Amino acid sequence: MGTKGKVIKCKAAIAWEAGKPLCIEEVEVSPPKAHEVRVQIIATALCHTDAHPINPKFKEALFPVILGHEGAGIVESVGPGVTSFKPGDKVIPLYMPQCGKCKFCLSPLTNFCTKLSLVKNPIVDQELMEDKTSRFTCKGKPIYHFMGTSTFTQYTVVSDINLAKIDDDANLERVCLLGCGFSTGYGAAINTAKVTPGSTCAIFGLGGVGLSAIMGCKVAGASRIIAIDINSEKFTKAKALGATDCLNPRNLHKPIQEVIIEMTKGGVDFALDCAGGPEAMRAALDCTTAGWGTCTFIGVDSEIRGLTISPVELIMGRTINGTCFGGWKSIDSIPKLVTDYKNKIFDLDILVTHTLPFDKINEAFDLMNQGKSIRIVLTF
């Protein structure tokens, strides 16, 4: 492309501070340095994680920042040393890196990579490139990256270990969801919880992640899938994707965990919390059966509130685990998930409730925060 090696001026949505709408600004995007790739973003979806940094209750955010981490696009140019990508390739940026060399990447037991901090919250990790500088500037000021991806911009720069090449015929307005939400929920059921055929499952929270977890439970062969949300309007999609029962805790006369224990004669085999608040986490753990029940934590709310657990709950045979990016080794797995989508193993289309032009990004945030959407895709 004629822009190779040059600064690109383009449109991006910048969060200048918490509690304020994003601002559409002209930004300068520098050429990629060694082992970096500059990507033209074609489509990007919104995730609740994108709303955390601009929530005044979230204290770890760095500003100004270009948010966004569920995107898909086309390689514009590559930096020195990049061998896996070329201009014109369709790609998905990944907040979960895969260097392929560290002890985690070499282990089949995890999808972690030492290039991702194992101490910091992933939401505020990878805010700068490897050389500790930014590739974005606006009005002469450096702009932070977000989760190594920053997809709320027409062009972004990512490390080549934070990028997956996908099929040339992939629908970017759908497979962008694989960058976080779908992969997280679907993989939580298949890879982390390891849902078994004939099992009973409870899914707490029916946003994009929770609905994707339902798909994972169904593909894994669960015989009963109980879907829980305080918004009953989400039950139609949940049932279409495989939920056998739907419960709204606000319509019950006793705690949700007690209802589920009664329904299942002792508790579910697998509970997956996709909501993230301590109340849902508590209920998810409580409704798992003693002896072998597994509770998987997936969601995290803006305040990152804790949960008190008694050792007795674990002594009685329950297992608690958590997942990041659904346990998928990112670069290896994303191309396979794209193929599975094309082969109709799962449905991404049903998750997309709105497609809007990028300029309406603040309207999209309002819809998401008001619970009026599942996934909103923004196009440039």
KELUMKE-634758 format. One record per residue (C-alpha): z, x, y negated. Coordinates in Angstrom, 1 decimal, padded with zeros to 4 digits. Layout:
<nodes>
NODE      zz      xx      yy
NODE       Z       X       Y
...
</nodes>
This chain:
<nodes>
NODE      zz      xx      yy
NODE   000.0   000.0   000.0
NODE  -000.6   001.1  -003.6
NODE   003.1   001.0  -004.3
NODE   004.0   003.8  -001.9
NODE   006.2   006.4  -003.5
NODE   006.6   004.3  -006.7
NODE   009.4   002.3  -008.1
NODE   008.7  -001.4  -007.6
NODE   009.8  -004.0  -010.2
NODE   010.6  -007.3  -008.6
NODE   012.7  -010.4  -008.6
NODE   016.2  -010.4  -007.1
NODE   019.4  -012.6  -007.3
NODE   022.3  -010.5  -008.5
NODE   026.0  -011.4  -008.3
NODE   027.4  -009.9  -011.4
NODE   031.0  -011.1  -010.8
NODE   033.0  -013.5  -008.6
NODE   033.1  -017.2  -009.3
NODE   029.8  -017.2  -011.2
NODE   026.3  -018.3  -010.1
NODE   023.8  -015.7  -009.1
NODE   021.3  -014.5  -011.7
NODE   017.6  -014.1  -011.1
NODE   016.8  -010.7  -012.6
NODE   014.1  -008.1  -012.7
NODE   015.3  -005.2  -010.7
NODE   013.8  -001.7  -009.9
NODE   013.6  -000.8  -006.3
NODE   013.3   002.9  -005.6
NODE   011.0   004.4  -002.9
NODE   012.7   005.0   000.5
NODE   014.3   008.4   001.1
NODE   014.6   010.1   004.5
NODE   015.0   007.7   007.4
NODE   014.7   004.7   005.1
NODE   012.3   001.8   005.0
NODE   011.2  -000.4   002.0
NODE   010.6  -003.9   003.1
NODE   009.0  -006.9   001.3
NODE   011.2  -009.9   002.1
NODE   009.2  -013.0   003.0
NODE   012.0  -015.3   003.9
NODE   015.8  -015.2   003.8
NODE   018.4  -017.7   004.9
NODE   021.9  -018.4   003.5
NODE   025.0  -017.7   005.5
NODE   028.6  -018.5   004.6
NODE   029.2  -014.8   004.7
NODE   027.0  -014.5   001.6
NODE   029.5  -016.7  -000.2
NODE   032.6  -014.7   000.6
NODE   032.1  -011.9  -002.0
NODE   031.6  -014.4  -004.9
NODE   034.7  -016.4  -003.8
NODE   037.5  -015.3  -006.3
NODE   039.9  -015.4  -003.3
NODE   038.0  -012.6  -001.6
NODE   039.5  -009.4  -003.1
NODE   037.3  -006.7  -001.5
NODE   033.9  -007.3  -003.1
NODE   032.1  -004.8  -005.2
NODE   029.9  -005.8  -008.2
NODE   027.2  -006.1  -009.2
NODE   025.6  -006.6  -005.8
NODE   022.4  -008.1  -004.2
NODE   023.7  -010.3  -001.4
NODE   021.8  -011.6   001.6
NODE   021.7  -010.5   005.2
NODE   019.5  -013.1   007.1
NODE   016.0  -012.0   006.2
NODE   012.6  -011.1   007.6
NODE   009.7  -009.4   006.0
NODE   007.0  -006.8   006.2
NODE   007.3  -003.0   005.9
NODE   005.9  -001.8   002.5
NODE   006.5   001.9   003.0
NODE   008.6   004.4   004.9
NODE   010.5   007.5   004.0
NODE   010.3   011.0   005.6
NODE   011.3   011.1   009.2
NODE   010.6   007.5   010.0
NODE   008.7   007.2   013.2
NODE   009.4   003.7   014.5
NODE   007.9   001.7   011.6
NODE   004.7   001.7   009.6
NODE   003.4  -000.3   006.6
NODE   002.5  -003.8   007.7
NODE   005.0  -004.1   010.5
NODE   007.0  -007.4   010.7
NODE   010.7  -006.6   010.7
NODE   014.2  -008.1   010.6
NODE   016.9  -006.2   008.6
NODE   020.1  -005.8   010.6
NODE   023.7  -005.5   009.3
NODE   024.7  -004.2   012.7
NODE   023.1  -000.7   012.9
NODE   022.1   001.0   016.2
NODE   021.8   004.8   015.8
NODE   021.2   005.2   019.5
NODE   023.3   008.4   019.7
NODE   027.0   007.6   019.1
NODE   029.5   006.9   021.9
NODE   029.3   003.1   021.1
NODE   025.5   003.0   021.2
NODE   025.4   004.9   024.5
NODE   028.0   002.5   026.1
NODE   026.9  -000.8   027.7
NODE   030.4  -002.2   026.8
NODE   029.8  -002.8   023.1
NODE   027.2  -003.3   020.4
NODE   029.2  -001.3   017.8
NODE   027.8   001.8   016.2
NODE   029.8   004.5   014.4
NODE   027.5   004.1   011.4
NODE   029.3   000.8   010.8
NODE   032.9   001.3   009.7
NODE   035.4   000.3   012.4
NODE   038.1  -000.1   009.8
NODE   036.6  -001.9   006.8
NODE   035.5  -005.5   006.7
NODE   031.8  -005.5   007.6
NODE   031.2  -007.6   004.5
NODE   032.0  -004.7   002.2
NODE   030.6  -001.9   004.4
NODE   027.2  -000.3   003.9
NODE   027.3  -001.0   000.2
NODE   025.4   002.2  -000.5
NODE   022.7   004.2   001.4
NODE   023.5   007.2   003.5
NODE   023.5   009.5   000.5
NODE   026.1   007.3  -001.3
NODE   023.6   006.1  -003.9
NODE   021.8   002.8  -004.4
NODE   018.1   002.1  -004.4
NODE   018.5  -000.9  -006.8
NODE   018.9  -000.7  -010.6
NODE   018.9  -003.5  -013.2
NODE   019.2  -003.0  -016.9
NODE   019.9   000.7  -016.3
NODE   022.8  -000.1  -014.0
NODE   023.1   000.7  -010.3
NODE   023.4  -002.4  -008.1
NODE   025.3  -002.3  -004.8
NODE   023.7  -003.1  -001.5
NODE   025.2  -005.7   000.8
NODE   025.9  -005.1   004.5
NODE   023.0  -002.6   004.6
NODE   020.4  -005.3   004.2
NODE   020.4  -007.1   000.7
NODE   017.8  -009.7   001.4
NODE   018.1  -011.8  -001.8
NODE   015.3  -009.7  -003.3
NODE   011.6  -009.5  -003.0
NODE   011.9  -005.9  -001.9
NODE   014.8  -004.1  -000.3
NODE   015.5  -000.7   001.2
NODE   017.3  -000.3   004.5
NODE   018.1   002.5   006.9
NODE   015.7   002.8   009.9
NODE   018.7   002.2   012.2
NODE   019.3  -001.2   010.4
NODE   015.8  -002.6   011.2
NODE   014.1  -004.2   014.2
NODE   010.3  -004.3   014.6
NODE   009.1  -007.7   015.9
NODE   005.9  -009.3   017.1
NODE   003.1  -009.6   014.6
NODE   002.8  -013.4   015.2
NODE   006.5  -014.1   014.6
NODE   007.2  -017.0   012.2
NODE   009.3  -015.2   009.5
NODE   010.6  -018.4   008.1
NODE   012.4  -019.1   011.4
NODE   013.2  -015.7   013.0
NODE   015.0  -014.7   009.8
NODE   017.9  -016.7   011.3
NODE   018.2  -014.0   014.0
NODE   019.6  -011.6   011.4
NODE   023.0  -013.1   011.7
NODE   024.0  -016.7   012.3
NODE   022.0  -017.7   015.4
NODE   022.4  -014.3   017.2
NODE   026.1  -014.4   016.5
NODE   026.8  -017.8   017.9
NODE   024.3  -017.7   020.8
NODE   025.5  -014.2   021.8
NODE   029.2  -015.1   021.5
NODE   028.7  -017.6   024.4
NODE   026.4  -015.5   026.5
NODE   027.6  -011.9   025.9
NODE   031.2  -012.1   024.7
NODE   032.8  -015.2   026.2
NODE   030.4  -014.9   029.2
NODE   030.3  -018.6   029.7
NODE   029.8  -019.4   033.4
NODE   027.7  -022.1   035.2
NODE   029.7  -025.4   035.6
NODE   032.4  -024.4   033.1
NODE   033.9  -026.5   030.3
NODE   033.6  -025.2   026.7
NODE   034.9  -026.2   023.3
NODE   033.1  -025.2   020.1
NODE   035.0  -025.4   016.8
NODE   032.8  -025.6   013.7
NODE   029.3  -026.9   013.8
NODE   027.5  -024.9   011.2
NODE   024.6  -022.7   012.1
NODE   026.9  -020.4   014.2
NODE   028.6  -023.2   016.1
NODE   025.4  -025.0   016.9
NODE   023.9  -021.7   018.1
NODE   027.0  -021.3   020.3
NODE   026.3  -024.7   021.8
NODE   022.8  -023.5   022.7
NODE   024.3  -020.4   024.3
NODE   026.7  -022.5   026.4
NODE   023.9  -024.7   027.6
NODE   021.7  -021.8   028.5
NODE   024.6  -020.3   030.4
NODE   025.0  -023.4   032.4
NODE   028.2  -025.0   031.1
NODE   028.7  -028.5   032.5
NODE   030.7  -029.9   029.6
NODE   030.5  -028.8   026.0
NODE   032.9  -030.3   023.5
NODE   031.8  -030.0   019.9
NODE   034.5  -030.2   017.1
NODE   034.0  -030.6   013.4
NODE   035.5  -032.4   010.4
NODE   032.0  -033.6   009.4
NODE   030.8  -036.2   011.9
NODE   027.3  -036.0   010.4
NODE   026.8  -032.8   012.4
NODE   027.3  -034.5   015.7
NODE   023.6  -035.7   016.1
NODE   022.3  -032.1   016.1
NODE   025.2  -031.0   018.3
NODE   024.3  -033.6   020.9
NODE   020.6  -032.8   020.7
NODE   021.4  -029.2   021.5
NODE   023.6  -029.9   024.5
NODE   027.1  -031.1   023.4
NODE   028.4  -033.7   025.9
NODE   031.4  -034.8   023.6
NODE   031.9  -034.7   019.9
NODE   035.3  -034.9   018.2
NODE   036.4  -035.2   014.5
NODE   040.0  -034.0   014.2
NODE   040.5  -036.3   011.2
NODE   039.7  -039.3   013.3
NODE   042.3  -038.6   015.9
NODE   045.9  -039.7   016.2
NODE   047.2  -036.4   017.7
NODE   046.3  -032.7   017.4
NODE   042.8  -031.9   018.5
NODE   044.1  -029.4   021.1
NODE   046.2  -032.1   022.8
NODE   043.2  -034.4   023.0
NODE   041.0  -031.7   024.6
NODE   043.7  -030.8   027.1
NODE   043.9  -034.4   028.1
NODE   040.2  -034.8   028.3
NODE   039.8  -031.7   030.5
NODE   043.0  -032.1   032.6
NODE   044.6  -028.9   031.5
NODE   042.3  -027.2   029.0
NODE   038.8  -025.7   028.7
NODE   037.5  -022.6   030.4
NODE   036.1  -021.3   027.2
NODE   036.9  -022.0   023.6
NODE   034.8  -020.5   020.8
NODE   036.0  -020.7   017.2
NODE   033.2  -020.6   014.7
NODE   035.2  -022.0   011.8
NODE   037.5  -019.0   011.0
NODE   040.5  -020.7   009.5
NODE   043.9  -020.3   011.2
NODE   044.1  -024.0   012.1
NODE   040.9  -023.9   014.0
NODE   041.8  -020.6   015.6
NODE   045.2  -022.0   016.7
NODE   043.6  -025.1   018.2
NODE   040.9  -023.1   020.0
NODE   043.5  -020.9   021.7
NODE   045.8  -023.8   022.5
NODE   043.1  -025.8   024.2
NODE   042.1  -023.1   026.7
NODE   043.5  -023.4   030.2
NODE   046.2  -021.2   031.5
NODE   045.3  -018.9   034.3
NODE   041.8  -017.9   033.1
NODE   040.9  -019.5   029.8
NODE   039.0  -017.4   027.3
NODE   039.2  -017.9   023.6
NODE   036.5  -016.1   021.5
NODE   037.0  -015.7   017.7
NODE   033.7  -015.6   015.8
NODE   034.3  -017.0   012.3
NODE   036.2  -015.5   009.4
NODE   037.1  -017.4   006.3
NODE   037.1  -016.0   002.8
NODE   040.8  -015.3   002.7
NODE   040.9  -013.6   006.1
NODE   044.1  -015.4   007.0
NODE   046.1  -014.3   010.1
NODE   047.3  -016.0   013.2
NODE   050.6  -015.7   015.0
NODE   050.3  -015.4   018.8
NODE   053.2  -015.4   021.3
NODE   052.9  -012.9   024.1
NODE   053.6  -015.8   026.5
NODE   050.2  -017.3   025.7
NODE   048.6  -014.1   027.1
NODE   051.0  -013.6   030.0
NODE   050.0  -017.0   031.2
NODE   046.5  -015.7   031.9
NODE   044.6  -016.5   028.7
NODE   042.2  -013.9   027.2
NODE   041.4  -013.6   023.5
NODE   038.4  -011.7   022.3
NODE   036.1  -011.5   019.3
NODE   032.5  -010.8   018.6
NODE   030.4  -009.2   015.9
NODE   026.7  -010.1   015.9
NODE   027.2  -011.9   019.2
NODE   027.5  -008.6   021.2
NODE   023.8  -007.9   020.9
NODE   022.7  -004.2   020.6
NODE   020.7  -005.0   017.5
NODE   017.5  -003.0   017.6
NODE   017.1  -003.5   021.3
NODE   017.9  -007.2   021.4
NODE   016.2  -008.7   018.4
NODE   012.6  -008.3   019.6
NODE   013.7  -010.0   022.9
NODE   015.3  -012.9   021.0
NODE   012.1  -013.3   019.0
NODE   010.2  -013.6   022.3
NODE   012.7  -016.1   023.7
NODE   012.2  -018.2   020.6
NODE   008.5  -018.1   021.0
NODE   008.9  -019.1   024.6
NODE   011.2  -022.1   023.6
NODE   014.2  -020.8   025.4
NODE   016.2  -021.9   022.4
NODE   015.4  -023.8   019.2
NODE   015.7  -022.3   015.7
NODE   013.8  -025.1   014.0
NODE   016.5  -027.7   014.4
NODE   018.9  -025.4   012.5
NODE   016.8  -025.3   009.3
NODE   017.6  -028.4   007.2
NODE   016.1  -027.1   003.9
NODE   013.3  -024.8   002.8
NODE   013.5  -023.9  -000.9
NODE   011.8  -021.5  -003.3
NODE   013.8  -018.4  -004.0
NODE   014.4  -019.4  -007.6
NODE   016.6  -022.3  -006.3
NODE   019.1  -020.0  -004.7
NODE   022.1  -021.4  -006.6
NODE   021.1  -025.0  -005.6
NODE   021.0  -023.7  -002.0
NODE   024.5  -022.3  -002.3
NODE   025.7  -025.6  -003.7
NODE   024.2  -027.5  -000.7
NODE   025.8  -025.0   001.7
NODE   029.2  -025.1   000.1
NODE   029.2  -028.9   000.0
NODE   028.5  -029.0   003.8
NODE   025.1  -030.7   003.2
NODE   023.0  -028.1   005.1
NODE   023.0  -026.2   008.4
NODE   020.6  -023.3   007.4
NODE   018.7  -023.1   004.2
NODE   015.6  -020.8   004.2
NODE   014.4  -019.4   000.8
NODE   010.9  -018.2   000.5
NODE   009.3  -016.0  -002.1
</nodes>
